[in-house]
Amino acid sequence: ESIVSEGIVVITRPPGAEVLLNGFPAGTATSREGLRLEGAAEGVPHVVEARLLDHEPAQVSGLVWRKGNPRQPVVLTLVRQKGMLALEGGRPEAKVVLRRGSEFRREYSLGADGRLGPEIFEAGIYEADVSLKGYRAWTGKIRVGSERGPAVRLEMPENDGTLSVDTDPPAATVLEGEVPLGVTPVRGMALPAGDHRLRFRHPDAAERVEEVAIRGEESLD
């Protein structure tokens, strides 16, 4: 048995853990001074347990307090659990930044299949930023638990690009299908990423059709 004095004071590392005395909730150890357990009878053994989300419980048994003995708080250290994290559906070689508060920051790159992991991480909530030039960044919070969950699906559509074009003679109408897009000269006209079939009409020239490939955040001249 462990003997302490003047009642039982519990400090948890990290702080904020729920403390149980003999299986019953006794409070939360939120301060550096710890939590004083009220109602712990003198001279009899007690079981003290600490629980905290994403951590393994910590426990000490046979704890006895007696008046006149040196004061010594009970320190319970909780170990963070492990879990699996996986990403899928992203863009190959996209940069991934994972953060958990101020204590964790790490960078990765998605593979050629747009995936990361599964890899082992400490349990908790991570902030994730996934980015690649030309594509919409994905930002979100990912919870890693002790049980393996499904891979997090990333949505990273390609951003619009721009088109600049001159014609000879000028003042030609630019159309996609039958939808007019503008009149030349055109400067920085936004178009969705992908392949476009553009038609150029001018009253003094034969109609011309051009196939153009627009890439995200790129300008085509």
Backbone hydrogen bonds, N-H to C=O, Kabsch-Sander energy under -0.5 kcal/mol:
donor,donor_aa,acceptor,acceptor_aa,energy
2,S,62,G,-2.0
4,V,64,V,-2.5
8,I,37,L,-0.6
9,V,7,G,-0.5
10,V,35,L,-2.8
11,I,74,V,-3.1
13,R,76,L,-2.3
16,G,29,A,-3.4
17,A,29,A,-0.6
18,E,51,R,-2.9
19,V,27,G,-3.3
20,L,49,E,-3.1
21,L,24,F,-3.0
22,N,20,L,-0.6
22,N,47,V,-3.8
24,F,21,L,-1.6
26,A,19,V,-3.2
27,G,19,V,-0.9
29,A,17,A,-2.4
30,T,28,T,-1.5
34,G,31,S,-0.7
35,L,10,V,-3.1
36,R,34,G,-0.5
37,L,8,I,-3.3
37,L,35,L,-0.5
38,E,36,R,-0.8
40,A,37,L,-0.8
41,A,39,G,-0.8
43,G,65,W,-2.1
44,V,41,A,-0.8
46,H,63,L,-1.4
48,V,46,H,-0.5
48,V,60,V,-2.7
49,E,20,L,-2.3
50,A,58,A,-2.9
51,R,18,E,-2.7
55,H,52,L,-2.0
56,E,79,V,-3.3
58,A,50,A,-1.9
60,V,48,V,-2.6
63,L,46,H,-2.7
64,V,2,S,-4.0
64,V,62,G,-0.5
66,R,4,V,-3.0
69,N,66,R,-1.3
74,V,9,V,-3.3
75,V,73,P,-0.6
76,L,11,I,-2.7
76,L,74,V,-0.6
77,T,75,V,-0.5
78,L,13,R,-2.7
78,L,76,L,-0.6
81,Q,54,D,-2.9
83,G,121,F,-3.0
85,L,119,E,-2.4
87,L,116,L,-2.5
88,E,152,V,-2.3
90,G,114,G,-2.0
93,E,110,L,-1.3
94,A,91,R,-2.1
95,K,131,S,-2.7
96,V,108,Y,-2.9
97,V,129,D,-2.5
98,L,106,R,-2.8
99,R,127,E,-2.3
100,R,104,F,-2.0
103,E,100,R,-1.1
104,F,100,R,-0.7
106,R,98,L,-2.3
108,Y,96,V,-2.8
110,L,94,A,-2.5
111,G,115,R,-2.7
114,G,111,G,-2.2
116,L,87,L,-2.1
119,E,85,L,-2.3
121,F,83,G,-2.8
123,A,81,Q,-3.0
124,G,144,V,-2.3
126,Y,124,G,-0.5
126,Y,142,I,-3.2
127,E,99,R,-3.0
128,A,126,Y,-0.5
128,A,140,G,-3.1
129,D,97,V,-2.0
130,V,138,W,-3.0
131,S,95,K,-2.3
135,Y,132,L,-2.1
136,R,157,P,-2.9
138,W,130,V,-2.5
139,T,137,A,-0.5
140,G,128,A,-2.0
142,I,126,Y,-3.1
144,V,124,G,-3.2
144,V,142,I,-0.6
145,G,143,R,-0.6
152,V,86,A,-2.9
154,L,88,E,-3.0
154,L,152,V,-0.5
156,M,154,L,-0.6
159,N,134,G,-2.6
161,G,191,L,-2.8
162,T,218,E,-2.4
163,L,189,M,-2.2
164,S,220,L,-3.0
165,V,186,V,-1.7
171,A,184,T,-1.3
173,T,201,R,-2.9
174,V,182,G,-3.1
175,L,173,T,-0.5
175,L,199,R,-2.7
176,E,179,V,-2.4
177,G,197,R,-0.6
178,E,176,E,-0.5
179,V,176,E,-1.8
181,L,174,V,-3.9
182,G,174,V,-1.1
184,T,172,A,-2.7
186,V,165,V,-2.8
189,M,163,L,-2.6
191,L,161,G,-2.7
194,G,214,I,-2.9
196,H,212,V,-3.1
198,L,196,H,-0.7
198,L,210,E,-3.0
199,R,175,L,-3.0
200,F,208,R,-3.0
201,R,173,T,-2.3
201,R,199,R,-0.5
202,H,205,A,-0.6
205,A,202,H,-1.8
208,R,200,F,-2.0
210,E,198,L,-2.9
212,V,196,H,-2.8
212,V,210,E,-0.5
214,I,194,G,-3.3
214,I,212,V,-0.6
217,E,160,D,-2.7
218,E,215,R,-1.9
220,L,162,T,-2.7
221,D,219,S,-0.5
